[in-house]
Amino acid sequence: MSKLISPEDRQKYDQIFMQVVQSVQVEAQGTKPQAAGTLAQMFHREQVTEALQGCAMLIAGWNEGRVDEAGARRAATALRGLGLPEVAGRVENLVHIDEA
């Protein structure tokens, strides 16, 4: 599911949207596994990949004039798994970017 964004709002909020997505990507990539061991590393890598794929879905949707709610949920879920609940909240708030 996606939320359509008017061309005016897209232009108005483009810089903010991209800054949030880019900072989320950096924060996700900067995390470390929460435990030692191969399994923890595998889980961590998977969570980072999920967060980055969610961000990619958000960017693709934004370029088409919409906020991809599935991408936001995917990224937020992964970010919570990485121990970044505040960052997950920022991603979820992107769905409401035009409601300011």
Backbone as JSON, one array per atom type, in Angstrom:
{
  "sequence": "MSKLISPEDRQKYDQIFMQVVQSVQVEAQGTKPQAAGTLAQMFHREQVTEALQGCAMLIAGWNEGRVDEAGARRAATALRGLGLPEVAGRVENLVHIDEA",
  "N": [[0.84, -1.17, 0.0], [0.42, 2.24, -0.68], [0.9, 5.74, -0.13], [-0.23, 8.46, -1.86], [1.56, 11.31, -2.99], [1.38, 14.72, -3.6], [2.72, 16.47, -6.45], [3.61, 18.99, -5.69], [3.95, 18.79, -2.9], [5.83, 16.79, -2.89], [8.04, 18.07, -4.03], [8.36, 20.07, -2.13], [8.99, 18.64, 0.23], [11.09, 17.02, -0.46], [13.91, 17.22, 0.12], [13.95, 16.87, 2.92], [12.79, 14.31, 3.19], [14.68, 12.7, 1.82], [16.96, 13.19, 3.38], [16.23, 12.02, 5.82], [15.91, 9.32, 5.04], [18.52, 8.74, 4.13], [20.01, 9.15, 6.49], [18.95, 7.14, 8.06], [19.8, 4.88, 6.67], [22.59, 5.08, 7.06], [22.73, 4.89, 9.86], [21.71, 2.29, 10.27], [23.64, 0.76, 8.95], [25.76, 1.26, 10.59], [25.49, -0.21, 12.85], [26.22, -2.87, 15.18], [26.41, -6.45, 15.68], [24.28, -7.67, 18.28], [25.09, -9.66, 19.93], [27.73, -12.08, 20.43], [29.12, -14.35, 18.01], [28.45, -16.55, 15.22], [25.78, -16.95, 14.41], [24.49, -14.7, 15.47], [25.78, -12.73, 14.0], [24.89, -13.38, 11.43], [22.1, -12.96, 11.7], [22.14, -10.24, 12.29], [23.23, -9.16, 9.92], [21.19, -9.83, 8.16], [19.08, -8.28, 9.2], [20.07, -5.67, 8.79], [20.16, -5.69, 6.0], [17.42, -5.95, 5.44], [16.49, -3.5, 6.48], [17.8, -1.71, 4.76], [16.7, -2.5, 2.31], [14.04, -1.83, 2.74], [14.36, 0.94, 2.86], [15.18, 1.38, 0.23], [12.82, 0.73, -1.09], [11.25, 2.82, -0.17], [12.55, 5.04, -1.35], [12.25, 4.43, -4.08], [9.46, 4.51, -4.3], [9.01, 7.19, -3.57], [10.2, 8.5, -5.7], [8.31, 7.97, -7.55], [6.21, 9.48, -6.75], [4.93, 8.81, -4.34], [4.54, 7.56, -0.96], [5.84, 4.67, 0.13], [4.23, 2.55, 2.04], [4.58, -0.1, 2.81], [7.32, -0.4, 2.5], [8.17, 1.38, 4.47], [7.21, 0.06, 6.77], [8.68, -2.32, 6.59], [11.35, -1.42, 6.82], [11.19, -0.18, 9.35], [10.55, -2.31, 11.08], [12.86, -3.89, 10.83], [14.74, -2.08, 11.81], [13.98, -1.82, 14.46], [14.61, -4.37, 15.28], [17.32, -4.14, 15.17], [17.81, -2.66, 17.36], [17.16, 0.03, 17.27], [14.87, 1.85, 17.98], [14.05, 4.58, 17.95], [14.92, 5.51, 15.5], [13.43, 3.87, 13.87], [10.92, 4.95, 14.37], [11.19, 7.45, 13.13], [11.25, 6.66, 10.45], [8.69, 5.54, 10.19], [7.2, 7.86, 10.52], [7.54, 9.13, 8.1], [5.46, 8.48, 6.44], [3.57, 10.32, 7.07], [4.51, 12.72, 6.15], [3.48, 14.79, 4.61], [1.56, 15.92, 6.14], [2.07, 17.98, 7.83]],
  "CA": [[0.0, 0.0, 0.0], [1.19, 3.47, -0.78], [0.19, 7.0, 0.03], [0.17, 9.37, -2.93], [2.07, 12.63, -2.6], [1.23, 15.65, -4.71], [4.01, 16.96, -6.96], [4.02, 20.17, -4.9], [4.46, 18.31, -1.62], [7.06, 16.04, -3.15], [9.11, 19.06, -4.19], [8.5, 20.78, -0.85], [9.56, 17.78, 1.27], [12.09, 16.12, -1.04], [15.18, 17.25, 0.85], [13.73, 16.28, 4.25], [12.58, 12.88, 3.0], [15.95, 12.06, 1.46], [17.86, 13.27, 4.54], [15.8, 11.01, 6.78], [16.23, 7.99, 4.5], [19.97, 8.56, 4.12], [20.5, 9.0, 7.86], [18.52, 5.81, 8.49], [20.72, 3.93, 6.04], [23.88, 5.19, 7.75], [22.59, 4.35, 11.22], [21.56, 0.83, 10.18], [24.93, 0.19, 8.57], [26.72, 1.49, 11.66], [25.22, -1.07, 14.01], [27.0, -4.1, 15.38], [25.58, -7.53, 16.24], [24.02, -7.48, 19.7], [25.72, -10.77, 20.65], [28.85, -12.68, 19.71], [28.83, -15.62, 17.36], [28.1, -16.58, 13.81], [24.34, -16.8, 14.27], [24.18, -13.29, 15.74], [26.26, -11.96, 12.85], [23.98, -13.66, 10.32], [20.86, -12.27, 11.99], [22.42, -8.81, 12.16], [23.38, -8.86, 8.49], [19.85, -9.93, 7.58], [18.31, -7.12, 9.65], [20.59, -4.5, 8.07], [19.7, -5.82, 4.61], [15.98, -5.65, 5.45], [16.34, -2.06, 6.66], [18.24, -1.05, 3.53], [15.72, -2.78, 1.26], [12.9, -0.98, 3.04], [14.72, 2.3, 2.43], [15.16, 1.39, -1.24], [11.41, 0.78, -1.47], [10.8, 4.18, 0.1], [13.11, 5.93, -2.37], [11.59, 4.12, -5.36], [8.11, 5.05, -4.23], [9.09, 8.65, -3.55], [10.49, 8.92, -7.07], [7.06, 7.79, -8.31], [5.2, 10.36, -6.18], [4.17, 8.17, -3.26], [5.29, 7.02, 0.17], [5.6, 3.24, 0.16], [3.98, 2.17, 3.43], [5.18, -1.43, 3.04], [8.75, -0.15, 2.67], [8.34, 1.99, 5.79], [7.03, -1.0, 7.78], [9.8, -3.25, 6.48], [12.53, -0.77, 7.4], [10.98, 0.05, 10.79], [10.64, -3.6, 11.77], [14.28, -4.26, 10.87], [15.45, -1.13, 12.68], [13.68, -2.21, 15.85], [15.42, -5.57, 15.51], [18.71, -3.69, 15.34], [17.9, -1.87, 18.58], [17.05, 1.45, 16.91], [13.45, 2.2, 17.94], [13.84, 6.0, 17.6], [15.12, 5.6, 14.05], [12.24, 3.23, 13.3], [9.85, 5.94, 14.46], [11.39, 8.45, 12.07], [10.84, 6.05, 9.18], [7.23, 5.45, 10.2], [6.65, 9.21, 10.37], [7.61, 9.56, 6.7], [4.13, 8.29, 5.85], [2.8, 11.51, 7.4], [5.37, 13.88, 5.85], [2.71, 15.88, 4.0], [0.5, 16.3, 7.07], [2.63, 18.96, 8.78]],
  "C": [[0.89, 1.24, 0.0], [0.3, 4.68, -0.59], [0.7, 7.95, -1.04], [0.57, 10.73, -2.36], [1.93, 13.55, -3.81], [2.61, 16.1, -5.19], [4.54, 18.16, -6.15], [4.62, 19.74, -3.57], [5.76, 17.54, -1.8], [8.24, 17.0, -3.28], [9.4, 19.76, -2.86], [9.26, 19.95, 0.19], [10.68, 16.87, 0.78], [13.37, 16.08, -0.22], [15.04, 16.6, 2.23], [13.6, 14.77, 4.14], [13.91, 12.18, 2.75], [16.94, 12.11, 2.62], [17.51, 12.2, 5.57], [16.21, 9.63, 6.3], [17.74, 7.75, 4.53], [20.52, 8.39, 5.53], [20.12, 7.64, 8.43], [19.46, 4.75, 7.93], [22.07, 3.92, 6.77], [23.79, 4.58, 9.14], [22.47, 2.83, 11.21], [22.9, 0.17, 9.87], [25.98, 0.34, 9.67], [26.49, 0.63, 12.89], [26.13, -2.28, 14.02], [26.07, -5.19, 15.89], [25.44, -7.36, 17.76], [24.61, -8.59, 20.56], [26.88, -11.3, 19.81], [28.39, -13.96, 19.02], [28.35, -15.47, 15.93], [26.61, -16.34, 13.59], [23.92, -15.34, 14.48], [24.62, -12.42, 14.56], [25.35, -12.15, 11.64], [22.66, -12.91, 10.49], [21.04, -10.77, 11.8], [22.5, -8.4, 10.69], [22.01, -8.87, 7.8], [19.0, -8.71, 7.95], [18.77, -5.85, 8.93], [20.1, -4.53, 6.63], [18.22, -5.47, 4.51], [15.75, -4.14, 5.59], [16.71, -1.31, 5.38], [17.26, -1.3, 2.38], [14.44, -1.98, 1.48], [13.15, 0.46, 2.62], [14.71, 2.42, 0.91], [13.72, 1.44, -1.75], [10.85, 2.18, -1.26], [11.29, 5.15, -0.97], [12.44, 5.69, -3.71], [10.17, 4.68, -5.38], [8.1, 6.56, -4.3], [9.34, 9.18, -4.96], [9.27, 8.78, -7.98], [5.92, 8.64, -7.74], [4.34, 9.73, -5.1], [5.12, 7.79, -2.13], [4.89, 5.56, 0.28], [5.47, 2.79, 1.61], [4.57, 0.81, 3.76], [6.68, -1.28, 3.25], [9.04, 0.46, 4.04], [8.21, 0.95, 6.89], [8.22, -1.96, 7.78], [11.05, -2.67, 7.14], [12.37, -0.61, 8.91], [11.1, -1.24, 11.59], [12.11, -4.02, 11.92], [15.05, -3.36, 11.82], [15.18, -1.43, 14.16], [14.49, -3.45, 16.22], [16.89, -5.25, 15.72], [18.89, -2.85, 16.6], [17.83, -0.38, 18.34], [15.59, 1.89, 16.86], [13.17, 3.66, 17.57], [13.96, 6.19, 16.1], [13.93, 4.97, 13.34], [11.06, 4.2, 13.3], [9.96, 7.02, 13.41], [10.93, 7.92, 10.72], [9.31, 5.98, 9.11], [6.58, 6.82, 10.01], [6.72, 9.73, 8.94], [6.27, 9.42, 6.0], [3.28, 9.55, 6.05], [3.52, 12.81, 7.03], [4.56, 15.06, 5.3], [1.59, 16.38, 4.91], [0.95, 17.36, 8.08], [1.79, 20.22, 8.85]]
}
